[in-house]
Amino acid sequence: MSGAFLVLKHSPPIKVLFVCLGNICRSPSAQGVFETMVADAGLADSIAVDSSGTGNWHVGQPPDSRATTAAGWRGYALDHLRARQVHSGDFEQFHYIVAMDKQNLSELKTLCPENFSGELTLLLDYADTALEEVPDPYYGEDDGFEQMLDLIERASTKLLEDIQRRHAMPGAAC
């Protein structure tokens, strides 16, 4: 039997980092939501997801129990996540660094090297909403975690569509 073999090159995954202040509410919730959406789209080998915080207060801790509970009600698992602080090396590893609010985006911009070629943006830039920031539910009531998840889900859907389109991945809309 003769013939040519088609060798498929496995390209490195597109890497997405979600960032909030302490990495115990918003960014791990975004990580859990986005990981689920990526897996459901059959793209777990093509897109890697992580989260971090600009502050170091919660490094090594699991997400806030209220975030874990609210996410669990919607089918998202957060219990495997542990908080970490963003560092300069993240700009070398991640293609998309997505902040939850303007203050964290500002802090990321001060860390960002001039040669960063990825996307540094707010999550809600991908959502069709009048809000610009995902509100921090940490000091509020439980309904704040529901609102947070509503916003994250809406924006994550559009972010995934954007990544699929830009990188010619399966499921991308023309």
Summary of the structure (lengths in Angstrom):
residues: 174
radius of gyration: 16.8
end to end distance: 38.6
largest distance: 68.5
contacts: 542
relative contact order: 0.20
helix: 38%
strand: 13%
